[in-house]
Amino acid sequence: MGQSTMPRRPVTTLPAVIPLARDTGRSLRWRIHKGFKDAILTGQLESGTRLPSTRTLASSLGVSRSTVVEAFDQLAAEGFLDRRPGSGTYVSRQLATLRATDRTGAPGTNPARRPAHRASAGAREHAVLPRPFTPCEPDATLFPHRLWARLLARHARTPGTSEAAPGPAGLPQLRKALAAHLVLSRGVTAAPEQIIVVSGAQQALHLCAHALLDPGDAVWCEDPGYLEARAAVALAGARPVPVPVDGDGLDVDLATDLAPHARAAYVTPSHQFPTGNVMGLARRLRLLDWAARNGTWIVEDDYDSEFCYDNRPLPALQGLDDHQSVVYVGTLNKIAYRGLRLGYLIAPPAVTDAFLAVADTMSTSPPVAVQSAMADFISEGHLSQHIGRMRTTYRERRQLLVDELHRVLGDRIQLEPASRGMHILATLNAVPNEYLARRGTARGLDLRMLSDYTQTPMSREAIVLGYTHLRPEQIRSAVVDLASLLSTTDRRL
């Protein structure tokens, strides 16, 4: 039997790196996960180090083995650990040259060079009704509207004096509730003072563009990618640079060749839109290293990270950022309903004032009663419960769509692996995809091509299929309509 090439270096003092203090207020699984992650990123646990078995570690820490297994599962999913059947568990080798402590430099911290008064051009998403296969559309019927109405009424009847004018950053109670929620659910680093409440992710992107960029600045943008992000960059007078994505997300090395002096990068690392790829740990650290060394910024759009179906959601890129280079953008509209118009961003401390100055000119704050109601909705635990229900329902709908597509279309369709998000990618064999969108619209289907989201030619074509807003009977009907459309297309060829 051959010998493993991985070094076998058991860490006899390993439990010392795990923060198991009783007063942390966090679960044992979280504390074990956090302790290992910090030890790996700071170099206490070197790349290639073989870890003790979960049974041995559980005994040393005085916790159940299942707790350690869950923490290791999450670390492996995030790319921190490599598991080799019959050999053991090791600190990932890909981290050897990418440690967070090896990064030097700091992001540009001169808010004075940022145009804090530039007005937004006010581009908005088109208000269209969702149809079968519209991507990233929440099911508004799942939202607890009666509860929400009671919360709104509570604050509409008796608005407090402190709520009358929350300022450009938003209501303090909501910012505090969001900070507590995001630290736990997304692993971010956030103080309430860093959070700015906006009407949605699109407005947050315009705010980022006007606060961080000067005219002519180059910005790396994923290709294919979110079209409205490129629009926000262009409307601020900057230059979006399309950078191809691969299985690990935005290609940082290629981006450096295309625009070596870029001022910022826009990414969707937890679930790349629209390909669905997840940015691996090595790529994440490479991107953070670029930002830290060059004094540049990363805008992380975490648009649907709550919906991870096969394992726990990966922590946000911002949580790995030691140099405060990342602006984190999120939305509550995809968790609630599209008409809510409520989002947020987390600004690095060095540019928080610049963001607030721009926000003060853009009328970013949603109605005070809505902010107050959402603060209660989060702090009373309703948001976490609602996300759990949505995740269960969306998982079932995703599986139904996959099953129906395979049952009805057979080998005519190929699906990309989809364990998260609100849409899947489908490649259709021997079909001229350029006809599908137009003919789909006539049949009431929203068929969006992968090429619709690109700025450069692609070697392949696919369809972006949304499903989260469709009930089971609607999914079955939409697949039948798609099959009928394809049959009609075949006859006309």
DRENDO-1510 file (C-alpha; in Angstrom, 1 decimal, always signed):
<recs>
REC; n; res; u; v; w
REC; 1; MET; +0.0; +0.0; +0.0 .
REC; 2; GLY; +1.4; +3.4; -1.0 .
REC; 3; GLN; +2.3; +6.0; +1.6 .
REC; 4; SER; +0.3; +9.3; +1.7 .
REC; 5; THR; +2.3; +12.3; +0.6 .
REC; 6; MET; +0.6; +14.4; +3.2 .
REC; 7; PRO; +2.7; +15.0; +6.3 .
REC; 8; ARG; +1.5; +13.3; +9.4 .
REC; 9; ARG; +2.0; +15.9; +12.1 .
REC; 10; PRO; -0.5; +15.5; +14.9 .
REC; 11; VAL; -1.2; +18.7; +16.9 .
REC; 12; THR; -1.1; +17.7; +20.5 .
REC; 13; THR; -1.9; +21.2; +21.8 .
REC; 14; LEU; -4.7; +21.7; +19.3 .
REC; 15; PRO; -7.6; +22.3; +21.8 .
REC; 16; ALA; -5.7; +25.4; +23.0 .
REC; 17; VAL; -6.7; +27.2; +19.8 .
REC; 18; ILE; -10.4; +26.5; +20.1 .
REC; 19; PRO; -12.4; +29.3; +21.9 .
REC; 20; LEU; -14.6; +27.3; +24.2 .
REC; 21; ALA; -15.2; +30.0; +26.9 .
REC; 22; ARG; -18.6; +29.5; +28.4 .
REC; 23; ASP; -19.5; +33.2; +28.2 .
REC; 24; THR; -19.2; +33.6; +24.4 .
REC; 25; GLY; -22.9; +33.2; +23.8 .
REC; 26; ARG; -22.3; +31.0; +20.7 .
REC; 27; SER; -22.9; +27.3; +20.0 .
REC; 28; LEU; -20.1; +24.8; +20.5 .
REC; 29; ARG; -20.1; +24.0; +16.8 .
REC; 30; TRP; -19.7; +27.7; +16.0 .
REC; 31; ARG; -16.8; +28.1; +18.5 .
REC; 32; ILE; -15.0; +25.1; +17.2 .
REC; 33; HIS; -15.4; +26.2; +13.6 .
REC; 34; LYS; -14.3; +29.8; +14.4 .
REC; 35; GLY; -11.3; +28.6; +16.4 .
REC; 36; PHE; -10.0; +26.3; +13.6 .
REC; 37; LYS; -10.6; +29.0; +10.9 .
REC; 38; ASP; -8.7; +31.6; +12.8 .
REC; 39; ALA; -5.9; +29.2; +13.6 .
REC; 40; ILE; -5.6; +28.3; +10.0 .
REC; 41; LEU; -5.7; +31.8; +8.7 .
REC; 42; THR; -3.2; +33.1; +11.2 .
REC; 43; GLY; -0.7; +30.3; +10.6 .
REC; 44; GLN; -1.1; +28.5; +13.9 .
REC; 45; LEU; -2.1; +25.5; +11.9 .
REC; 46; GLU; +0.1; +25.2; +8.8 .
REC; 47; SER; -1.0; +24.0; +5.4 .
REC; 48; GLY; -0.8; +20.2; +5.2 .
REC; 49; THR; -1.1; +19.7; +9.0 .
REC; 50; ARG; -2.9; +16.4; +9.8 .
REC; 51; LEU; -5.6; +16.9; +12.4 .
REC; 52; PRO; -6.6; +14.5; +15.1 .
REC; 53; SER; -9.7; +12.4; +14.5 .
REC; 54; THR; -13.0; +13.9; +15.4 .
REC; 55; ARG; -13.4; +11.3; +18.1 .
REC; 56; THR; -10.0; +12.2; +19.7 .
REC; 57; LEU; -10.7; +15.9; +19.4 .
REC; 58; ALA; -14.2; +15.6; +20.9 .
REC; 59; SER; -12.7; +13.8; +23.9 .
REC; 60; SER; -10.0; +16.4; +24.3 .
REC; 61; LEU; -12.5; +19.2; +24.2 .
REC; 62; GLY; -15.2; +17.5; +26.3 .
REC; 63; VAL; -17.9; +17.9; +23.6 .
REC; 64; SER; -19.9; +15.4; +21.6 .
REC; 65; ARG; -18.3; +13.9; +18.4 .
REC; 66; SER; -21.3; +15.0; +16.3 .
REC; 67; THR; -20.5; +18.7; +17.3 .
REC; 68; VAL; -16.9; +18.3; +16.0 .
REC; 69; VAL; -18.1; +16.5; +12.9 .
REC; 70; GLU; -20.5; +19.3; +12.0 .
REC; 71; ALA; -17.8; +21.9; +12.5 .
REC; 72; PHE; -15.4; +19.9; +10.3 .
REC; 73; ASP; -18.1; +19.5; +7.6 .
REC; 74; GLN; -18.5; +23.2; +7.4 .
REC; 75; LEU; -14.7; +23.9; +7.3 .
REC; 76; ALA; -14.3; +21.3; +4.6 .
REC; 77; ALA; -17.2; +22.9; +2.6 .
REC; 78; GLU; -15.5; +26.3; +2.9 .
REC; 79; GLY; -12.1; +24.9; +1.7 .
REC; 80; PHE; -10.2; +25.1; +4.9 .
REC; 81; LEU; -9.8; +21.3; +5.3 .
REC; 82; ASP; -9.0; +18.4; +3.0 .
REC; 83; ARG; -10.4; +15.0; +3.8 .
REC; 84; ARG; -8.8; +11.9; +2.5 .
REC; 85; PRO; -10.6; +8.6; +3.1 .
REC; 86; GLY; -8.3; +6.2; +5.0 .
REC; 87; SER; -5.7; +8.9; +5.5 .
REC; 88; GLY; -7.3; +11.6; +7.7 .
REC; 89; THR; -8.2; +15.3; +7.7 .
REC; 90; TYR; -5.6; +17.9; +6.8 .
REC; 91; VAL; -5.4; +21.7; +6.6 .
REC; 92; SER; -5.8; +22.5; +2.9 .
REC; 93; ARG; -2.6; +22.7; +0.9 .
REC; 94; GLN; -4.0; +25.4; -1.3 .
REC; 95; LEU; -3.6; +27.8; +1.6 .
REC; 96; ALA; +0.2; +27.5; +1.7 .
REC; 97; THR; +0.9; +30.8; -0.2 .
REC; 98; LEU; -2.4; +32.5; +0.5 .
REC; 99; ARG; -2.5; +33.1; +4.2 .
REC; 100; ALA; -4.4; +36.1; +5.4 .
REC; 101; THR; -1.4; +37.2; +7.5 .
REC; 102; ASP; +0.8; +37.3; +4.5 .
REC; 103; ARG; -1.2; +40.1; +3.0 .
REC; 104; THR; +0.4; +43.5; +3.3 .
REC; 105; GLY; -0.7; +47.0; +2.5 .
REC; 106; ALA; -4.1; +48.6; +3.2 .
REC; 107; PRO; -6.9; +49.8; +1.1 .
REC; 108; GLY; -7.0; +53.4; +0.0 .
REC; 109; THR; -8.3; +55.3; +3.0 .
REC; 110; ASN; -8.6; +58.9; +1.7 .
REC; 111; PRO; -12.3; +59.6; +1.5 .
REC; 112; ALA; -11.4; +63.1; +0.3 .
REC; 113; ARG; -10.7; +61.8; -3.2 .
REC; 114; ARG; -14.2; +60.3; -3.4 .
REC; 115; PRO; -16.8; +62.5; -4.9 .
REC; 116; ALA; -19.2; +62.7; -1.9 .
REC; 117; HIS; -21.7; +64.9; -3.7 .
REC; 118; ARG; -22.2; +63.2; -7.0 .
REC; 119; ALA; -25.9; +62.7; -7.8 .
REC; 120; SER; -27.2; +59.3; -8.8 .
REC; 121; ALA; -28.6; +58.9; -12.3 .
REC; 122; GLY; -31.4; +56.9; -10.7 .
REC; 123; ALA; -31.4; +53.8; -12.8 .
REC; 124; ARG; -33.9; +51.3; -11.6 .
REC; 125; GLU; -34.9; +47.8; -12.4 .
REC; 126; HIS; -37.9; +47.6; -14.7 .
REC; 127; ALA; -41.1; +46.8; -12.8 .
REC; 128; VAL; -42.3; +43.6; -14.6 .
REC; 129; LEU; -44.6; +40.9; -13.3 .
REC; 130; PRO; -42.9; +37.6; -12.7 .
REC; 131; ARG; -43.6; +34.8; -15.2 .
REC; 132; PRO; -42.7; +31.1; -15.1 .
REC; 133; PHE; -38.9; +30.8; -15.0 .
REC; 134; THR; -38.2; +34.4; -14.0 .
REC; 135; PRO; -35.0; +34.1; -12.0 .
REC; 136; CYS; -34.4; +35.3; -8.4 .
REC; 137; GLU; -38.1; +35.9; -7.7 .
REC; 138; PRO; -39.3; +35.2; -4.1 .
REC; 139; ASP; -42.7; +33.6; -3.4 .
REC; 140; ALA; -44.5; +36.5; -1.7 .
REC; 141; THR; -47.2; +34.1; -0.5 .
REC; 142; LEU; -44.7; +32.5; +2.0 .
REC; 143; PHE; -44.2; +35.8; +3.8 .
REC; 144; PRO; -46.2; +36.1; +7.1 .
REC; 145; HIS; -48.2; +39.1; +5.9 .
REC; 146; ARG; -50.6; +39.2; +8.9 .
REC; 147; LEU; -47.7; +39.4; +11.3 .
REC; 148; TRP; -46.0; +42.0; +9.2 .
REC; 149; ALA; -49.2; +44.1; +9.1 .
REC; 150; ARG; -49.4; +44.0; +12.9 .
REC; 151; LEU; -45.8; +45.2; +13.1 .
REC; 152; LEU; -46.4; +47.9; +10.6 .
REC; 153; ALA; -49.5; +49.0; +12.4 .
REC; 154; ARG; -47.6; +49.1; +15.7 .
REC; 155; HIS; -45.3; +51.7; +14.4 .
REC; 156; ALA; -47.6; +53.6; +12.1 .
REC; 157; ARG; -49.9; +54.3; +15.1 .
REC; 158; THR; -47.2; +55.4; +17.6 .
REC; 159; PRO; -44.1; +56.6; +15.9 .
REC; 160; GLY; -41.4; +57.5; +18.4 .
REC; 161; THR; -39.6; +60.9; +18.3 .
REC; 162; SER; -36.3; +59.1; +17.6 .
REC; 163; GLU; -37.8; +57.4; +14.6 .
REC; 164; ALA; -39.0; +60.6; +12.9 .
REC; 165; ALA; -35.7; +61.4; +11.3 .
REC; 166; PRO; -33.4; +58.4; +11.2 .
REC; 167; GLY; -30.7; +60.2; +9.1 .
REC; 168; PRO; -29.1; +58.9; +5.9 .
REC; 169; ALA; -27.8; +55.7; +7.5 .
REC; 170; GLY; -31.3; +54.5; +8.4 .
REC; 171; LEU; -33.0; +53.7; +11.7 .
REC; 172; PRO; -30.6; +52.8; +14.5 .
REC; 173; GLN; -32.8; +50.0; +15.8 .
REC; 174; LEU; -32.8; +48.3; +12.3 .
REC; 175; ARG; -29.0; +48.8; +11.9 .
REC; 176; LYS; -28.5; +47.1; +15.3 .
REC; 177; ALA; -30.8; +44.2; +14.5 .
REC; 178; LEU; -29.2; +43.7; +11.0 .
REC; 179; ALA; -25.7; +43.7; +12.5 .
REC; 180; ALA; -26.6; +41.0; +15.1 .
REC; 181; HIS; -28.4; +38.9; +12.4 .
REC; 182; LEU; -25.6; +39.1; +9.8 .
REC; 183; VAL; -22.8; +38.3; +12.3 .
REC; 184; LEU; -24.5; +35.1; +13.1 .
REC; 185; SER; -26.0; +34.1; +9.8 .
REC; 186; ARG; -23.3; +35.3; +7.4 .
REC; 187; GLY; -20.1; +35.5; +9.5 .
REC; 188; VAL; -19.5; +39.1; +8.7 .
REC; 189; THR; -17.7; +41.7; +10.8 .
REC; 190; ALA; -20.2; +44.5; +11.3 .
REC; 191; ALA; -20.9; +47.2; +13.8 .
REC; 192; PRO; -24.3; +49.0; +13.5 .
REC; 193; GLU; -22.4; +52.2; +12.7 .
REC; 194; GLN; -21.1; +50.6; +9.5 .
REC; 195; ILE; -24.5; +49.7; +8.2 .
REC; 196; ILE; -26.5; +51.9; +5.8 .
REC; 197; VAL; -30.1; +51.1; +5.1 .
REC; 198; VAL; -31.2; +51.5; +1.5 .
REC; 199; SER; -34.2; +50.6; -0.7 .
REC; 200; GLY; -32.6; +47.6; -2.3 .
REC; 201; ALA; -29.4; +46.1; -3.6 .
REC; 202; GLN; -29.5; +48.2; -6.8 .
REC; 203; GLN; -29.5; +51.4; -4.8 .
REC; 204; ALA; -26.7; +50.0; -2.7 .
REC; 205; LEU; -24.6; +49.4; -5.8 .
REC; 206; HIS; -25.2; +53.0; -7.0 .
REC; 207; LEU; -24.1; +54.2; -3.6 .
REC; 208; CYS; -20.9; +52.1; -3.8 .
REC; 209; ALA; -20.1; +53.4; -7.3 .
REC; 210; HIS; -20.6; +57.1; -6.3 .
REC; 211; ALA; -18.8; +56.8; -3.0 .
REC; 212; LEU; -15.7; +54.7; -4.1 .
REC; 213; LEU; -15.1; +55.6; -7.7 .
REC; 214; ASP; -13.9; +58.6; -9.7 .
REC; 215; PRO; -14.6; +59.1; -13.4 .
REC; 216; GLY; -12.5; +56.8; -15.6 .
REC; 217; ASP; -11.7; +54.3; -12.8 .
REC; 218; ALA; -11.7; +50.7; -14.0 .
REC; 219; VAL; -13.8; +48.1; -12.2 .
REC; 220; TRP; -13.6; +44.4; -12.6 .
REC; 221; CYS; -17.1; +43.0; -13.3 .
REC; 222; GLU; -18.0; +39.3; -13.6 .
REC; 223; ASP; -18.8; +38.1; -17.1 .
REC; 224; PRO; -21.4; +36.8; -17.4 .
REC; 225; GLY; -22.7; +38.8; -14.5 .
REC; 226; TYR; -25.4; +41.1; -13.0 .
REC; 227; LEU; -26.1; +43.7; -15.7 .
REC; 228; GLU; -27.4; +46.4; -13.2 .
REC; 229; ALA; -24.0; +46.3; -11.4 .
REC; 230; ARG; -22.2; +47.3; -14.7 .
REC; 231; ALA; -24.9; +50.0; -15.2 .
REC; 232; ALA; -24.2; +51.5; -11.8 .
REC; 233; VAL; -20.4; +51.6; -12.5 .
REC; 234; ALA; -21.0; +53.2; -15.9 .
REC; 235; LEU; -23.5; +55.8; -14.6 .
REC; 236; ALA; -20.8; +56.9; -12.0 .
REC; 237; GLY; -18.5; +57.6; -14.9 .
REC; 238; ALA; -16.3; +54.7; -14.3 .
REC; 239; ARG; -15.4; +51.9; -16.7 .
REC; 240; PRO; -16.7; +48.3; -16.2 .
REC; 241; VAL; -14.1; +45.7; -17.3 .
REC; 242; PRO; -15.7; +42.3; -18.1 .
REC; 243; VAL; -13.7; +39.5; -16.5 .
REC; 244; PRO; -14.6; +35.9; -17.4 .
REC; 245; VAL; -15.7; +33.6; -14.6 .
REC; 246; ASP; -14.8; +29.9; -14.2 .
REC; 247; GLY; -15.8; +27.2; -11.7 .
REC; 248; ASP; -14.2; +29.3; -8.9 .
REC; 249; GLY; -15.8; +32.6; -9.9 .
REC; 250; LEU; -14.0; +35.7; -11.1 .
REC; 251; ASP; -10.6; +34.9; -12.6 .
REC; 252; VAL; -8.3; +37.2; -10.5 .
REC; 253; ASP; -5.1; +36.5; -12.5 .
REC; 254; LEU; -6.9; +37.3; -15.8 .
REC; 255; ALA; -8.5; +40.4; -14.3 .
REC; 256; THR; -5.1; +41.6; -13.3 .
REC; 257; ASP; -3.9; +41.3; -17.0 .
REC; 258; LEU; -7.0; +43.0; -18.3 .
REC; 259; ALA; -7.0; +45.9; -15.9 .
REC; 260; PRO; -3.9; +46.0; -13.7 .
REC; 261; HIS; -4.8; +49.3; -12.1 .
REC; 262; ALA; -8.5; +48.7; -11.4 .
REC; 263; ARG; -10.0; +50.6; -8.5 .
REC; 264; ALA; -12.5; +48.0; -7.5 .
REC; 265; ALA; -14.0; +44.6; -8.2 .
REC; 266; TYR; -17.7; +43.6; -8.1 .
REC; 267; VAL; -18.3; +39.9; -7.3 .
REC; 268; THR; -21.0; +37.5; -6.2 .
REC; 269; PRO; -18.8; +34.9; -4.5 .
REC; 270; SER; -21.3; +32.9; -2.5 .
REC; 271; HIS; -23.4; +32.1; -5.6 .
REC; 272; GLN; -22.1; +33.7; -8.8 .
REC; 273; PHE; -24.9; +35.2; -10.9 .
REC; 274; PRO; -25.9; +33.7; -13.3 .
REC; 275; THR; -23.6; +30.6; -13.5 .
REC; 276; GLY; -24.2; +29.5; -9.9 .
REC; 277; ASN; -20.6; +28.8; -9.2 .
REC; 278; VAL; -19.1; +29.3; -5.7 .
REC; 279; MET; -15.8; +31.1; -5.3 .
REC; 280; GLY; -13.4; +28.7; -3.7 .
REC; 281; LEU; -11.3; +29.7; -0.7 .
REC; 282; ALA; -8.0; +30.0; -2.6 .
REC; 283; ARG; -9.7; +32.4; -5.0 .
REC; 284; ARG; -11.3; +34.4; -2.2 .
REC; 285; LEU; -7.9; +34.9; -0.5 .
REC; 286; ARG; -6.3; +35.7; -3.8 .
REC; 287; LEU; -8.9; +38.5; -4.4 .
REC; 288; LEU; -8.5; +39.8; -0.8 .
REC; 289; ASP; -4.8; +39.8; -1.3 .
REC; 290; TRP; -5.1; +41.9; -4.5 .
REC; 291; ALA; -7.3; +44.4; -2.7 .
REC; 292; ALA; -5.0; +44.7; +0.3 .
REC; 293; ARG; -1.8; +45.1; -1.7 .
REC; 294; ASN; -3.2; +47.6; -4.2 .
REC; 295; GLY; -5.4; +49.7; -1.9 .
REC; 296; THR; -8.5; +48.8; -3.9 .
REC; 297; TRP; -12.1; +47.8; -3.0 .
REC; 298; ILE; -14.2; +44.7; -3.4 .
REC; 299; VAL; -18.0; +45.0; -3.6 .
REC; 300; GLU; -19.5; +41.7; -2.4 .
REC; 301; ASP; -23.1; +41.2; -3.6 .
REC; 302; ASP; -24.6; +38.5; -1.3 .
REC; 303; TYR; -27.9; +38.5; -3.1 .
REC; 304; ASP; -29.3; +35.0; -2.3 .
REC; 305; SER; -26.9; +33.3; +0.1 .
REC; 306; GLU; -29.6; +32.4; +2.5 .
REC; 307; PHE; -30.8; +29.6; +0.2 .
REC; 308; CYS; -28.3; +26.8; +0.5 .
REC; 309; TYR; -29.9; +23.4; +0.4 .
REC; 310; ASP; -27.3; +20.7; +0.7 .
REC; 311; ASN; -25.2; +22.2; +3.5 .
REC; 312; ARG; -24.8; +25.3; +5.6 .
REC; 313; PRO; -24.4; +28.6; +3.7 .
REC; 314; LEU; -20.8; +29.6; +3.2 .
REC; 315; PRO; -19.6; +32.6; +5.2 .
REC; 316; ALA; -19.4; +35.9; +3.4 .
REC; 317; LEU; -16.1; +37.0; +1.8 .
REC; 318; GLN; -16.3; +40.1; +4.1 .
REC; 319; GLY; -15.8; +37.9; +7.1 .
REC; 320; LEU; -12.4; +36.8; +5.8 .
REC; 321; ASP; -11.3; +40.4; +5.2 .
REC; 322; ASP; -8.6; +41.5; +7.7 .
REC; 323; HIS; -7.8; +44.8; +5.9 .
REC; 324; GLN; -11.4; +46.1; +5.6 .
REC; 325; SER; -11.4; +46.3; +1.8 .
REC; 326; VAL; -14.8; +44.7; +1.3 .
REC; 327; VAL; -18.1; +46.5; +1.0 .
REC; 328; TYR; -20.9; +44.0; +1.7 .
REC; 329; VAL; -24.3; +44.4; -0.1 .
REC; 330; GLY; -27.4; +42.6; +0.9 .
REC; 331; THR; -31.2; +42.7; +0.3 .
REC; 332; LEU; -34.3; +41.8; +2.3 .
REC; 333; ASN; -36.5; +42.0; -0.8 .
REC; 334; LYS; -35.6; +38.4; -1.9 .
REC; 335; ILE; -36.4; +37.1; +1.6 .
REC; 336; ALA; -39.7; +38.9; +1.9 .
REC; 337; TYR; -41.4; +40.2; -1.3 .
REC; 338; ARG; -40.3; +42.4; -4.2 .
REC; 339; GLY; -42.3; +45.4; -3.1 .
REC; 340; LEU; -40.7; +45.7; +0.3 .
REC; 341; ARG; -37.8; +47.8; -1.1 .
REC; 342; LEU; -35.4; +47.3; +1.8 .
REC; 343; GLY; -31.7; +46.6; +1.6 .
REC; 344; TYR; -28.4; +47.4; +3.3 .
REC; 345; LEU; -24.7; +47.6; +2.9 .
REC; 346; ILE; -21.8; +47.4; +5.3 .
REC; 347; ALA; -19.1; +50.0; +4.7 .
REC; 348; PRO; -15.5; +49.7; +5.8 .
REC; 349; PRO; -14.8; +52.2; +8.6 .
REC; 350; ALA; -12.4; +54.2; +6.5 .
REC; 351; VAL; -15.1; +55.2; +4.0 .
REC; 352; THR; -18.3; +55.1; +6.2 .
REC; 353; ASP; -18.4; +58.9; +6.3 .
REC; 354; ALA; -18.0; +59.1; +2.5 .
REC; 355; PHE; -20.9; +56.7; +2.0 .
REC; 356; LEU; -23.0; +58.7; +4.4 .
REC; 357; ALA; -22.3; +61.9; +2.5 .
REC; 358; VAL; -23.4; +60.3; -0.7 .
REC; 359; ALA; -26.4; +58.7; +0.9 .
REC; 360; ASP; -27.5; +62.1; +2.2 .
REC; 361; THR; -27.9; +63.3; -1.4 .
REC; 362; MET; -29.6; +60.1; -2.7 .
REC; 363; SER; -32.8; +59.8; -0.6 .
REC; 364; THR; -31.8; +56.2; +0.3 .
REC; 365; SER; -33.9; +55.6; +3.4 .
REC; 366; PRO; -37.1; +53.6; +3.2 .
REC; 367; PRO; -40.2; +54.7; +5.2 .
REC; 368; VAL; -39.5; +54.8; +8.9 .
REC; 369; ALA; -42.5; +52.5; +9.8 .
REC; 370; VAL; -41.1; +49.9; +7.4 .
REC; 371; GLN; -37.7; +50.1; +9.0 .
REC; 372; SER; -39.2; +49.9; +12.5 .
REC; 373; ALA; -41.3; +46.9; +11.6 .
REC; 374; MET; -38.3; +45.1; +10.1 .
REC; 375; ALA; -36.2; +45.8; +13.2 .
REC; 376; ASP; -38.8; +44.1; +15.3 .
REC; 377; PHE; -39.2; +41.3; +12.7 .
REC; 378; ILE; -35.5; +40.5; +13.0 .
REC; 379; SER; -35.0; +41.0; +16.7 .
REC; 380; GLU; -38.0; +38.9; +17.7 .
REC; 381; GLY; -36.7; +36.0; +15.6 .
REC; 382; HIS; -39.3; +36.0; +12.9 .
REC; 383; LEU; -36.7; +36.5; +10.1 .
REC; 384; SER; -34.7; +33.5; +10.9 .
REC; 385; GLN; -37.8; +31.3; +11.2 .
REC; 386; HIS; -39.1; +32.7; +7.8 .
REC; 387; ILE; -35.8; +31.9; +6.1 .
REC; 388; GLY; -35.9; +28.4; +7.4 .
REC; 389; ARG; -39.4; +27.8; +6.0 .
REC; 390; MET; -38.4; +29.4; +2.7 .
REC; 391; ARG; -35.3; +27.2; +2.4 .
REC; 392; THR; -37.3; +24.0; +3.0 .
REC; 393; THR; -39.9; +25.0; +0.4 .
REC; 394; TYR; -37.4; +26.2; -2.2 .
REC; 395; ARG; -35.4; +23.0; -1.8 .
REC; 396; GLU; -38.5; +20.9; -2.6 .
REC; 397; ARG; -39.3; +23.1; -5.6 .
REC; 398; ARG; -35.8; +22.9; -7.0 .
REC; 399; GLN; -35.8; +19.1; -6.8 .
REC; 400; LEU; -39.2; +19.0; -8.5 .
REC; 401; LEU; -38.0; +21.2; -11.3 .
REC; 402; VAL; -35.0; +19.0; -11.8 .
REC; 403; ASP; -37.1; +15.8; -11.8 .
REC; 404; GLU; -39.7; +17.2; -14.2 .
REC; 405; LEU; -37.1; +18.5; -16.6 .
REC; 406; HIS; -35.4; +15.1; -16.8 .
REC; 407; ARG; -38.7; +13.3; -17.0 .
REC; 408; VAL; -40.2; +15.4; -19.8 .
REC; 409; LEU; -37.1; +16.3; -21.8 .
REC; 410; GLY; -34.8; +13.4; -21.0 .
REC; 411; ASP; -31.4; +13.7; -22.6 .
REC; 412; ARG; -32.3; +16.8; -24.5 .
REC; 413; ILE; -31.4; +18.8; -21.5 .
REC; 414; GLN; -28.3; +19.1; -19.3 .
REC; 415; LEU; -28.5; +20.8; -15.9 .
REC; 416; GLU; -25.7; +22.4; -14.0 .
REC; 417; PRO; -25.3; +21.2; -10.4 .
REC; 418; ALA; -27.5; +23.4; -8.2 .
REC; 419; SER; -27.3; +23.2; -4.4 .
REC; 420; ARG; -28.1; +26.8; -3.7 .
REC; 421; GLY; -29.8; +29.9; -4.9 .
REC; 422; MET; -33.0; +30.7; -6.7 .
REC; 423; HIS; -32.3; +29.5; -10.3 .
REC; 424; ILE; -30.6; +26.8; -12.2 .
REC; 425; LEU; -28.8; +26.7; -15.6 .
REC; 426; ALA; -30.1; +24.3; -18.3 .
REC; 427; THR; -28.3; +23.5; -21.6 .
REC; 428; LEU; -30.6; +22.3; -24.4 .
REC; 429; ASN; -29.1; +20.0; -27.0 .
REC; 430; ALA; -29.6; +20.7; -30.7 .
REC; 431; VAL; -31.8; +23.7; -30.2 .
REC; 432; PRO; -31.1; +27.2; -31.6 .
REC; 433; ASN; -31.2; +29.1; -28.4 .
REC; 434; GLU; -31.6; +32.5; -30.0 .
REC; 435; TYR; -35.2; +31.7; -30.8 .
REC; 436; LEU; -36.2; +30.5; -27.4 .
REC; 437; ALA; -36.5; +33.8; -25.6 .
REC; 438; ARG; -38.8; +35.4; -28.1 .
REC; 439; ARG; -41.0; +32.3; -28.6 .
REC; 440; GLY; -41.0; +31.7; -24.8 .
REC; 441; THR; -42.4; +35.2; -24.2 .
REC; 442; ALA; -45.3; +34.5; -26.6 .
REC; 443; ARG; -46.1; +31.4; -24.5 .
REC; 444; GLY; -45.9; +33.3; -21.2 .
REC; 445; LEU; -42.5; +31.9; -20.3 .
REC; 446; ASP; -39.5; +34.0; -19.1 .
REC; 447; LEU; -36.6; +32.3; -20.8 .
REC; 448; ARG; -33.4; +34.3; -20.3 .
REC; 449; MET; -30.2; +33.2; -22.1 .
REC; 450; LEU; -26.8; +33.0; -20.3 .
REC; 451; SER; -25.5; +35.2; -23.2 .
REC; 452; ASP; -28.0; +37.9; -22.1 .
REC; 453; TYR; -25.7; +38.6; -19.1 .
REC; 454; THR; -22.4; +38.7; -21.0 .
REC; 455; GLN; -20.3; +41.4; -22.7 .
REC; 456; THR; -18.0; +39.1; -24.5 .
REC; 457; PRO; -18.7; +36.1; -26.8 .
REC; 458; MET; -19.3; +32.8; -25.0 .
REC; 459; SER; -18.4; +29.3; -26.1 .
REC; 460; ARG; -21.7; +27.9; -24.7 .
REC; 461; GLU; -25.3; +28.8; -24.3 .
REC; 462; ALA; -27.7; +28.0; -21.5 .
REC; 463; ILE; -31.0; +29.1; -20.1 .
REC; 464; VAL; -31.5; +30.6; -16.7 .
REC; 465; LEU; -34.5; +29.0; -15.1 .
REC; 466; GLY; -36.0; +30.5; -11.9 .
REC; 467; TYR; -38.4; +28.4; -9.8 .
REC; 468; THR; -38.7; +29.8; -6.3 .
REC; 469; HIS; -41.9; +31.7; -7.0 .
REC; 470; LEU; -43.7; +28.8; -8.7 .
REC; 471; ARG; -46.0; +26.4; -6.9 .
REC; 472; PRO; -45.6; +22.7; -7.7 .
REC; 473; GLU; -48.4; +22.7; -10.2 .
REC; 474; GLN; -47.0; +25.8; -11.9 .
REC; 475; ILE; -43.6; +24.1; -12.2 .
REC; 476; ARG; -45.1; +21.0; -13.9 .
REC; 477; SER; -47.1; +23.2; -16.3 .
REC; 478; ALA; -44.1; +25.4; -17.1 .
REC; 479; VAL; -42.0; +22.4; -18.0 .
REC; 480; VAL; -44.7; +21.0; -20.3 .
REC; 481; ASP; -44.9; +24.4; -22.0 .
REC; 482; LEU; -41.2; +24.4; -22.4 .
REC; 483; ALA; -41.3; +21.0; -24.0 .
REC; 484; SER; -44.1; +22.1; -26.3 .
REC; 485; LEU; -42.0; +25.1; -27.3 .
REC; 486; LEU; -39.0; +22.9; -28.1 .
REC; 487; SER; -41.2; +20.6; -30.2 .
REC; 488; THR; -42.5; +23.5; -32.2 .
REC; 489; THR; -39.0; +24.8; -32.7 .
REC; 490; ASP; -37.9; +21.4; -34.0 .
REC; 491; ARG; -40.6; +21.3; -36.6 .
REC; 492; ARG; -39.7; +24.7; -37.9 .
REC; 493; LEU; -36.0; +23.9; -38.3 .
</recs>
